[in-house]
Amino acid sequence: MANNPTFDKPDGSVGISTPDKQRPIISGIQQVGIGVRDVASAWRWYNEFFGVDAIIFDERAPAEYMLPYTGGKPRNRRAVLAVNLQGGGGFEIWQHRDFPPRAPEFQVLPGDYGIYACKIKCKDAAATHKLYMEKGAYVTEIYKDSQGRDYFYVKDPDGNLFQMVQVGAEGAWFAKEGKLTGGVFGAIVGCEDIEKCKAFYRDMLGYDHVCSEEEGEFKDLSQQGTPGCRFRRVLLGHGQARTGGFSRLLGPSEIELIQALDRPTPVHKIFENRFWGELGFIQICYDIRNINALRDYAEALGSPFTVDSIRQNPNFDMGDAAGHFAYNEDPSGTLIEYVETCRVPIMKKWNLFLNLQRFDATKPLPNWLVKALRFTRKKDLPD
């Protein structure tokens, strides 16, 4: 999505024309949703390994609006949104409470449709790799990507795969806290048709820069259960810096699309025969403003919202935070969430909240105000 009021699309056509103050704004990846067995223990691991220690909300309530993805019934859950203030997106750590969440019935392999891995930025891949090995985590060897960056993979205790990518100034580090890692830097997404997915992430989400496009065998993918298989692999970035309230904290991001070309094993949807919120990466969520304009834009692109909280309940609350959210799907069915945050807690015990509706939607919030989220840090999370 172009950052201008007429939404000039990359093919030269013109999208929806709206006044500048009313155009939808995407500020960056707010979070990646992760389905886990136990929220509290997962958060402790993410805090230790990824530095996500600021808790924006911790809520136990039914998920009432996700019925298309939860078998037509509200499902009780606990959800925690946690961020690393060094920069990057956060995690929405999600646990079903009505039943033990299920893993896929098959081994998830590169090329399966959905979010295969979450990208995390780190300052020094070798130092991070060494630390993780000392802590006894599952890690791969260190590889080098098409951009010349070092990276490796690590698995959490629930088997979720994270790609640790070394980034420098282009990673837009927000605060200096002495941690080796920041937050979410993007995702690796399996596609059925990579050209259709490229168009979706370009037009809907603004990933208009093709950083690299390769085809063949890749060592890192071969070592994850697909030896000798060929893939198409496209790395997407955004040519323009993101704008909006939390854009400096969230920073730039990238989406890596992979398509299996000759995998002998069947290619699956990662969440087939399971509910949203079960084990695995459940969504990529973008922080946005002007959700009504974004709804119109999504419909014009042929990717309408499948969940729309503002039409179901204009006064939706997410525990201590409040706002609106919606979902649509990429062409292979990966869930994309859009959250327009209206209020976030700063110091809850003093009833101090940040009201985002009082700020210019087109400009970043002052750094000192965003850094006040440090007051939401917790040393531990109760079970």
Secondary structure, DSSP 8 states (H G I E B T S, - for coil): --SSTT-B-TTS-B-----GGGS-EEEEEEEEEEE-S-HHHHHHHHHHHH---EEEEEEEEEE-S-GGGTTTS-EEEEEEEEE-TTSSBEEEEEEESSS-----SS---TTSBEEEEEEEEES-HHHHHHHHHHTT-EE---EE-TTS-EEEEEE-TT--EEEEEE--GGG------S-SEEEEEEEEEE-S-HHHHHHHHHHTT---EEEEEEEE--HHHHTTT-TT--EEEEEEE-SS---STTHHHH---EEEEEEESS-SS---BTTTTS-TTSSEEEEEEEEEE-HHHHHHHHHHTT---SEEHHHH-TT-EETTEEEEEEEEE-TT--EEEEEEEEEEEEEGGGTEEEEGGGS-TTS---HHHHHGGGGGB-S----
